[in-house]
Amino acid sequence: MDDSSASYIRLVHRLIEECMLFNMSREECMEALSKHANIKPVITSTVWKELEKENKEFFEAYSRSIAEAKSERASDDPQREASKRIHNMVSGSDSHQ
């Protein structure tokens, strides 16, 4: 893997982490990154799945916490806030693509 590919994967990894701060599911993250960072859903899904393999227990707990957070925050829009943060990160990271 060359440096630009590794940098791109690190960017996707960081953006996934941003999505997770807002309790977004993999599908919501794929949609947000596709829409706001122009990252193909298959890339987001692949990186997410690799992270799941490396951190199985964390992702199991994360999945449970998403369900709880969704019920607690039914009126909030975490995707909108995450999208703003992703846009800001990508704007400063255009050189990585």
One Martini backbone bead per residue (centre of mass of N, CA, C, O) as a GRO file, in nm:
protein
   97
    1MET     BB    1   0.096   0.037   0.024
    2ASP     BB    2   0.070   0.353  -0.021
    3ASP     BB    3   0.067   0.660   0.122
    4SER     BB    4  -0.209   0.757   0.004
    5SER     BB    5  -0.374   0.510   0.094
    6ALA     BB    6  -0.310   0.528   0.395
    7SER     BB    7  -0.421   0.815   0.431
    8TYR     BB    8  -0.710   0.752   0.343
    9ILE     BB    9  -0.771   0.540   0.558
   10ARG     BB   10  -0.721   0.728   0.798
   11LEU     BB   11  -0.943   0.924   0.726
   12VAL     BB   12  -1.177   0.726   0.742
   13HIS     BB   13  -1.126   0.646   1.030
   14ARG     BB   14  -1.170   0.930   1.153
   15LEU     BB   15  -1.460   0.964   1.042
   16ILE     BB   16  -1.580   0.727   1.189
   17GLU     BB   17  -1.522   0.834   1.470
   18GLU     BB   18  -1.705   1.079   1.437
   19CYS     BB   19  -1.964   0.922   1.399
   20MET     BB   20  -1.946   0.774   1.677
   21LEU     BB   21  -1.984   1.029   1.855
   22PHE     BB   22  -2.300   1.018   1.721
   23ASN     BB   23  -2.417   0.726   1.711
   24MET     BB   24  -2.355   0.591   1.443
   25SER     BB   25  -2.408   0.385   1.210
   26ARG     BB   26  -2.281   0.237   0.945
   27GLU     BB   27  -2.499   0.342   0.749
   28GLU     BB   28  -2.489   0.639   0.836
   29CYS     BB   29  -2.190   0.677   0.777
   30MET     BB   30  -2.193   0.606   0.480
   31GLU     BB   31  -2.386   0.834   0.402
   32ALA     BB   32  -2.228   1.078   0.514
   33LEU     BB   33  -1.958   1.028   0.358
   34SER     BB   34  -2.079   1.036   0.079
   35LYS     BB   35  -2.213   1.321   0.095
   36HIS     BB   36  -1.963   1.498   0.255
   37ALA     BB   37  -1.678   1.323   0.144
   38ASN     BB   38  -1.680   1.137  -0.109
   39ILE     BB   39  -1.724   0.838   0.006
   40LYS     BB   40  -1.745   0.529  -0.055
   41PRO     BB   41  -1.929   0.293   0.098
   42VAL     BB   42  -1.727   0.054   0.059
   43ILE     BB   43  -1.499   0.188   0.216
   44THR     BB   44  -1.636   0.231   0.485
   45SER     BB   45  -1.719  -0.064   0.529
   46THR     BB   46  -1.435  -0.188   0.522
   47VAL     BB   47  -1.312  -0.029   0.755
   48TRP     BB   48  -1.521  -0.101   0.966
   49LYS     BB   49  -1.479  -0.412   0.956
   50GLU     BB   50  -1.183  -0.401   1.046
   51LEU     BB   51  -1.238  -0.267   1.316
   52GLU     BB   52  -1.417  -0.495   1.423
   53LYS     BB   53  -1.201  -0.716   1.421
   54GLU     BB   54  -1.000  -0.556   1.619
   55ASN     BB   55  -1.286  -0.459   1.805
   56LYS     BB   56  -1.522  -0.647   1.904
   57GLU     BB   57  -1.612  -0.554   2.189
   58PHE     BB   58  -1.658  -0.261   2.125
   59PHE     BB   59  -1.879  -0.302   1.898
   60GLU     BB   60  -2.081  -0.442   2.075
   61ALA     BB   61  -2.117  -0.206   2.272
   62TYR     BB   62  -2.187   0.006   2.059
   63SER     BB   63  -2.448  -0.121   1.956
   64ARG     BB   64  -2.594  -0.093   2.225
   65SER     BB   65  -2.558   0.220   2.256
   66ILE     BB   66  -2.716   0.304   2.011
   67ALA     BB   67  -2.991   0.208   2.098
   68GLU     BB   68  -3.002   0.388   2.348
   69ALA     BB   69  -2.947   0.665   2.214
   70LYS     BB   70  -3.184   0.666   2.017
   71SER     BB   71  -3.404   0.670   2.238
   72GLU     BB   72  -3.296   0.934   2.386
   73ARG     BB   73  -3.252   1.099   2.081
   74ALA     BB   74  -3.505   1.124   1.888
   75SER     BB   75  -3.491   1.455   1.840
   76ASP     BB   76  -3.222   1.441   1.736
   77ASP     BB   77  -2.933   1.522   1.493
   78PRO     BB   78  -2.637   1.367   1.458
   79GLN     BB   79  -2.580   1.378   1.152
   80ARG     BB   80  -2.562   1.682   1.117
   81GLU     BB   81  -2.321   1.728   1.307
   82ALA     BB   82  -2.128   1.526   1.175
   83SER     BB   83  -2.128   1.657   0.895
   84LYS     BB   84  -1.989   1.915   0.980
   85ARG     BB   85  -1.728   1.785   1.087
   86ILE     BB   86  -1.652   1.637   0.829
   87HIS     BB   87  -1.632   1.881   0.648
   88ASN     BB   88  -1.405   2.018   0.811
   89MET     BB   89  -1.198   1.789   0.783
   90VAL     BB   90  -1.191   1.771   0.472
   91SER     BB   91  -1.109   2.064   0.412
   92GLY     BB   92  -0.823   2.000   0.568
   93SER     BB   93  -0.779   1.704   0.375
   94ASP     BB   94  -0.744   1.717   0.056
   95SER     BB   95  -0.440   1.608   0.029
   96HIS     BB   96  -0.528   1.290   0.089
   97GLN     BB   97  -0.678   1.226  -0.206
   0.00000   0.00000   0.00000
